[in-house]
Amino acid sequence: MKTIAGFLVAFLVGFVLITVPVCASDVSYKIRSTVYDNTDPSTPAGDFYWDASTFSGFWYPIKPGLSSEVLYFHNSVNSSSSIQLGDEIAEGDLYYVSKPQTKKTRIGGSADGSTYIVDNVDLKKYYLMGFFGSQYLVIPEDPSDLSAGCKPDNIAKILLETKSGFKKQMFAGEEWELSKGWSLTVQQVDVEGNKVWVRLNKDGEEVDSAVISGDPELSRPERTYLYKDDDDNPVFYCYVDSIFKGTTDDFVVFKYAFLRDEIKSIESGESYGLFDVEGFKVPSVMNGTDYAGSGSGTVLNTGDDALVMASNEDVTLGPDRVVDLYDGMYLKTEDTSGSCLKMTLWKKCTIAVQDIIVDEDTVEEKEEVVVVDLAEEDGTDSPESMASVVDEVEGSKETVNEDVEEVKSSVATPGFGLALCLLGLASSVIARRY
């Protein structure tokens, strides 16, 4: 009888393992803005916009309170009234604007001083902006003088930016796999001379090499390895924290590693779904708009550096409509009566399972946040219900608290409930017998 019971338990355990999928599909979810309701007395007349405080699909690292994106409705039909159901937003009157913001880099925040100059490049800060919700690095006008402004038409993904507390210990001959085929190899460690010889590789081929000092008497910029492109824009950098003599091998410790992707150029006239690129300066129609964020730069002033897109067709706000914008972002109107317009902004997002189910010990850091639904179903703001969902980006990830509107997994678990039921019955029978 014990043998039969053992076989039964083994069979049921195996059945559960078979019916529960080992590899799940990607998880999809939707993000919703607050509701534009023209019957609400608080709804302003004239122009209207959503920003990161009212639509959490926009880029918004809570710390230090940066924000860059605005979806702006210019109400040219009737500036003394709110937007009505059935109104037509004329071609060119619906804007998507993203204004770059400055933020201290991890390596720049590690040292005192207003600059962090390495090989005539200032690594103290960088320009960042959202591009339909995703974070991008914005290329500066002058890498040696960050106050000269930036180029919103030249952006790049940050592939890696390690945490402030992260340390990478490497022995001579060891290779550090970074991202997208980039790697750093330690060629030689010289403890006596407090130096390390490094080689930067792309797809297995050497692109640069240098000897970096780890002398603790030198400043941090003097102990920083920088690889830049032909226009002096940083591609990769890291800082030599210390060099040690081990029992058998000498080793070096790196900190503040940074790596960016290829630069993406945005051209005037290019189309992005419903939008065409209009230019790279804030237009006068939205001068003085104070949008989300606690940073000092979250006001749109005419002539500010910004990515400006305008609608390339008329948009009629009829009842029960879905208007696709770009990259999973869309407008949705409700089927209401009279001239009552209830309108929301949505974004469809997908998180790959490998970015959710991870071994925390192997993750250095993830950055770039997608924040979810600031509104209840009745359209009222609900700050108490804010939760957060992490969006995929290689590098570091800052988390915030916002509320998930909808999370659906396409993972099916056929037979899972049945298997647990059978296992429970079997356990009950075995328990009664023994």
C-alpha positions in Angstrom: 0.0 0.0 0.0 2.8 2.4 0.8 4.3 1.7 -2.7 1.0 2.5 -4.4 0.7 5.7 -2.4 4.2 6.6 -3.3 3.5 6.1 -7.0 0.4 8.1 -6.7 2.1 11.1 -5.1 5.0 10.9 -7.6 2.5 10.8 -10.5 0.6 13.9 -9.2 3.7 15.9 -8.6 4.9 15.1 -12.1 1.5 16.1 -13.5 1.7 19.4 -11.8 5.2 20.1 -13.1 4.1 19.2 -16.6 0.9 21.3 -16.6 2.5 24.5 -15.2 4.4 26.2 -18.0 8.2 26.6 -17.5 8.4 29.5 -19.9 5.6 32.0 -19.7 4.6 34.5 -22.4 5.1 38.2 -22.2 2.8 40.2 -19.9 0.8 43.0 -21.4 -1.0 45.8 -19.6 -2.6 49.2 -20.3 -2.0 52.6 -18.8 -4.7 55.2 -18.6 -4.6 58.9 -18.0 -7.0 61.0 -16.0 -10.3 61.7 -17.7 -11.0 64.8 -19.7 -14.6 65.7 -18.8 -15.9 68.9 -20.2 -18.9 68.8 -17.8 -16.5 69.0 -14.8 -16.3 72.6 -13.6 -12.6 72.2 -13.0 -11.9 71.4 -16.7 -10.2 74.5 -18.2 -11.6 76.3 -21.2 -9.4 76.6 -24.3 -6.2 74.6 -24.6 -5.7 71.3 -22.7 -2.8 69.0 -22.1 -1.8 65.8 -20.4 1.6 65.5 -18.7 3.4 63.0 -16.5 1.2 63.9 -13.5 -2.0 63.1 -15.3 -0.7 60.4 -17.6 1.8 58.0 -16.1 2.7 56.5 -19.5 5.0 59.5 -19.9 8.6 59.4 -18.6 8.9 60.6 -15.0 11.7 59.5 -12.6 10.2 60.6 -9.3 13.7 61.3 -8.0 14.7 64.1 -8.8 11.2 64.9 -10.2 12.1 65.3 -13.9 9.5 65.4 -16.6 9.7 66.2 -20.3 6.6 65.0 -22.2 3.3 66.8 -23.0 0.4 65.9 -25.3 -1.1 69.3 -26.0 -4.5 70.1 -27.6 -4.7 73.6 -29.1 -8.4 74.5 -29.0 -8.5 76.8 -32.1 -12.2 76.1 -32.6 -13.3 78.0 -29.5 -10.7 79.2 -27.1 -13.4 80.4 -24.6 -14.9 77.0 -24.3 -13.8 73.6 -23.3 -13.4 70.9 -26.0 -16.8 69.5 -27.0 -17.9 66.1 -28.1 -17.8 66.1 -31.9 -15.2 68.9 -32.1 -12.5 68.5 -34.8 -8.9 69.1 -33.7 -7.5 70.5 -36.9 -4.4 69.2 -38.5 -1.4 70.6 -36.7 -3.3 71.5 -33.5 -2.5 68.3 -31.6 1.1 68.5 -30.3 3.5 66.0 -28.8 6.3 67.9 -27.1 9.3 66.6 -25.2 11.7 69.0 -23.5 15.1 67.6 -22.4 16.1 67.9 -18.7 19.5 67.9 -17.1 20.4 65.4 -14.4 23.6 64.5 -12.6 25.2 61.3 -13.9 26.1 58.6 -11.4 29.8 59.3 -11.8 29.2 63.1 -11.7 27.4 62.8 -8.4 30.3 60.9 -6.9 32.6 63.9 -6.7 32.5 67.5 -5.4 32.7 70.3 -7.9 30.6 71.8 -10.7 32.3 69.8 -13.4 33.8 66.3 -14.0 36.2 66.9 -16.9 37.8 63.9 -18.6 39.7 64.4 -21.9 37.9 67.7 -22.4 34.5 66.1 -21.9 32.2 67.1 -18.9 30.7 64.0 -17.4 29.0 65.8 -14.5 25.6 65.8 -16.0 23.6 64.7 -19.0 20.5 65.6 -20.8 17.6 63.1 -20.7 14.1 63.1 -22.1 11.1 60.9 -22.7 10.2 59.7 -26.2 6.7 58.3 -26.0 7.3 57.1 -22.5 10.8 55.6 -22.9 13.9 57.4 -21.5 16.6 58.6 -23.9 19.9 60.4 -23.6 20.1 63.6 -25.5 23.3 64.6 -27.2 24.7 68.0 -25.9 25.6 70.9 -28.2 29.1 71.0 -26.7 30.3 68.0 -24.6 32.8 70.2 -22.9 30.3 72.8 -21.9 26.9 71.4 -20.9 25.4 74.9 -20.4 25.5 75.3 -24.2 22.3 73.3 -24.5 21.4 70.1 -26.3 20.2 68.6 -29.6 16.7 67.1 -29.2 17.1 65.7 -32.7 20.0 63.4 -31.6 19.1 60.8 -28.9 20.4 57.5 -27.7 19.4 54.7 -25.3 21.4 54.2 -22.2 22.5 50.6 -22.3 24.3 50.5 -18.9 24.7 52.8 -15.9 25.6 51.0 -12.7 24.4 51.9 -9.3 26.4 54.2 -7.1 27.2 51.3 -4.8 28.0 48.8 -7.5 31.6 47.5 -7.8 33.1 45.3 -10.4 36.1 43.3 -9.4 38.2 42.0 -12.3 41.5 40.0 -12.6 44.0 40.3 -15.4 42.6 38.5 -18.5 39.0 38.8 -17.4 36.3 40.2 -19.7 33.2 42.1 -18.6 30.2 41.6 -20.9 28.5 44.9 -21.0 25.6 45.1 -23.5 24.9 44.7 -27.2 28.3 43.1 -28.0 30.3 45.6 -25.9 32.8 44.3 -23.4 35.7 45.5 -21.3 38.8 43.4 -20.9 41.5 43.9 -18.2 44.8 43.2 -20.0 47.1 43.7 -17.1 47.1 45.0 -13.5 50.2 46.8 -12.2 49.9 47.0 -8.4 53.2 48.6 -7.8 52.5 51.3 -10.4 48.8 51.6 -9.4 47.8 51.2 -13.0 45.5 49.0 -15.1 45.6 48.3 -18.8 42.1 48.0 -20.3 40.7 47.1 -23.7 37.2 48.0 -24.9 35.7 45.6 -27.5 32.7 45.6 -29.8 31.6 42.2 -31.1 34.9 40.7 -30.1 37.0 43.4 -31.9 39.1 45.9 -30.1 37.9 49.5 -30.5 40.1 51.2 -27.9 42.6 50.5 -25.2 44.2 52.7 -22.5 46.3 52.6 -19.3 44.4 54.1 -16.4 45.8 55.1 -13.0 44.3 54.0 -9.8 46.5 56.2 -7.6 44.3 57.3 -4.6 46.1 60.7 -4.5 44.7 61.6 -7.9 41.2 63.1 -8.5 38.4 60.9 -9.6 38.3 62.4 -13.2 42.1 61.5 -13.4 41.2 57.9 -12.6 38.4 57.7 -15.2 38.6 55.8 -18.5 36.6 57.4 -21.2 35.9 56.3 -24.8 34.1 58.9 -27.0 33.0 59.1 -30.6 34.5 61.4 -33.3 32.3 64.3 -32.0 33.6 63.9 -28.4 30.3 62.4 -27.2 30.8 59.8 -24.4 30.2 56.2 -25.4 31.6 54.4 -22.5 33.3 55.3 -19.2 34.2 53.8 -15.9 36.2 54.8 -12.8 39.1 52.9 -11.2 38.1 52.7 -7.6 41.1 50.7 -6.3 43.8 48.2 -7.3 44.7 45.3 -5.0 47.3 42.6 -4.7 45.6 39.2 -4.2 47.0 36.0 -2.8 47.6 34.6 -6.2 46.4 37.3 -8.7 46.2 41.1 -8.6 42.8 42.7 -9.4 41.1 46.0 -10.0 37.8 47.4 -8.9 35.7 49.5 -11.2 32.8 51.8 -10.4 30.3 54.1 -12.2 30.3 52.2 -15.6 28.2 53.9 -18.3 27.5 52.8 -21.9 25.2 54.2 -24.5 23.8 52.9 -27.8 24.1 54.4 -31.3 22.8 57.9 -31.8 19.3 58.0 -33.4 18.8 61.1 -35.5 15.3 62.6 -35.8 14.7 64.7 -38.9 12.2 67.5 -39.5 9.2 66.2 -41.5 9.6 62.6 -40.4 6.4 60.8 -39.4 5.7 59.0 -36.2 2.2 57.6 -36.5 -0.3 60.5 -36.3 2.6 63.0 -35.8 5.1 64.8 -38.1 8.2 66.3 -36.6 7.6 70.1 -36.8 10.9 71.3 -35.3 13.1 71.4 -32.2 12.0 74.6 -30.5 8.9 75.1 -28.2 6.2 77.0 -30.3 4.6 80.2 -28.9 1.2 78.6 -28.7 2.2 76.8 -25.5 4.5 79.5 -24.0 4.4 79.4 -20.2 2.9 76.0 -19.9 3.9 74.7 -16.4 3.8 70.9 -16.7 4.5 68.0 -14.3 7.7 67.7 -12.2 9.4 69.2 -9.3 12.5 70.0 -11.4 13.4 73.6 -12.2 13.0 73.1 -16.0 9.4 72.0 -16.2 8.0 75.1 -17.9 7.7 75.4 -21.7 9.0 78.7 -22.9 9.0 79.8 -26.5 12.3 78.8 -28.2 13.3 76.2 -25.6 15.2 73.2 -27.0 12.5 70.5 -27.4 11.3 67.8 -29.8 8.0 69.2 -31.3 5.6 67.0 -33.3 2.2 68.1 -34.7 -0.7 66.0 -35.9 -0.6 65.3 -39.7 -4.4 65.0 -40.0 -7.7 66.2 -38.5 -8.9 64.4 -35.4 -12.7 64.3 -34.9 -13.6 63.6 -31.2 -16.8 61.7 -32.0 -18.4 59.3 -29.5 -16.8 55.9 -28.8 -13.7 56.5 -30.9 -10.1 55.1 -30.6 -7.5 57.3 -32.2 -4.1 55.7 -32.6 -1.2 58.1 -32.0 2.1 56.3 -32.0 4.0 53.4 -30.3 0.9 51.9 -28.5 -0.4 55.3 -27.4 -4.0 56.2 -28.3 -6.9 58.5 -27.5 -10.2 57.0 -26.5 -13.6 58.8 -26.2 -16.7 57.5 -24.5 -20.2 57.1 -26.0 -22.0 59.9 -24.1 -25.0 62.1 -24.9 -25.2 65.7 -26.0 -21.9 67.6 -26.1 -20.4 65.8 -23.1 -16.9 64.7 -23.9 -15.2 62.1 -21.8 -11.7 61.4 -23.2 -8.7 59.5 -22.0 -5.1 58.8 -23.1 -3.9 55.2 -23.1 -0.8 53.3 -23.7 -0.4 49.6 -24.4 2.8 48.1 -22.9 4.4 44.7 -22.8 7.0 43.4 -20.3 9.0 40.5 -21.4 8.9 37.7 -18.8 12.7 37.5 -18.6 12.6 41.1 -17.3 10.2 40.1 -14.5 11.3 36.7 -13.3 15.0 37.4 -12.5 17.6 36.4 -10.0 18.1 39.6 -8.0 21.6 38.7 -7.3 22.5 38.9 -11.0 20.7 42.2 -11.7 22.9 45.2 -11.4 20.2 47.7 -11.9 17.2 48.6 -14.2 16.1 52.0 -15.2 13.2 53.5 -17.0 9.8 53.4 -15.5 6.3 53.1 -16.9 3.9 54.4 -14.4 0.3 53.2 -14.4 -3.3 54.7 -14.2 -3.7 57.8 -12.1 -7.5 57.7 -12.3 -10.3 55.7 -10.9 -13.0 54.4 -13.3 -15.2 57.4 -12.6 -12.4 59.7 -13.8 -11.4 61.2 -10.5 -7.8 61.5 -9.5 -6.7 59.0 -7.0 -3.2 59.7 -5.7 -3.7 57.2 -2.9 -4.0 54.4 -5.4 -0.7 55.0 -7.3 1.4 51.9 -8.0 4.3 51.2 -10.4 5.2 48.9 -13.2 8.8 48.5 -14.4 9.5 49.0 -18.1 12.4 47.3 -19.8 15.7 49.2 -20.3 19.2 48.0 -19.9 21.1 50.1 -17.4 19.5 51.3 -14.1 15.8 51.3 -13.2 14.2 53.8 -10.8 10.9 52.6 -9.3 7.9 54.7 -8.5 4.5 54.0 -7.0 1.4 54.1 -9.3 -1.7 51.9 -9.8 -1.9 49.2 -12.5 -5.0 49.7 -14.7 -4.9 46.4 -16.5 -2.5 43.5 -16.4 -3.2 40.5 -18.5 -1.0 37.4 -19.0 -1.5 35.2 -22.0 -0.1 32.3 -20.0 -2.5 29.4 -19.7 -2.2 26.8 -17.0 -4.4 24.0 -18.2 -5.1 21.4 -15.6 -3.3 23.2 -12.8 -6.4 23.5 -10.7 -7.3 19.9 -11.3 -3.8 18.8 -10.5 -3.9 20.6 -7.1 -7.4 19.1 -6.4 -6.2 15.6 -7.1 -3.0 16.1 -5.1 -5.1 17.4 -2.2 -7.5 14.3 -2.4 -4.5 12.0 -2.6 -2.9 13.6 0.4 -6.1 13.4 2.4 -6.5 9.6 1.6 -2.9 8.9 2.5 -3.2 10.9 5.7 -6.3 9.0 6.7 -4.6 5.6 6.0 -1.3 6.5 7.7 
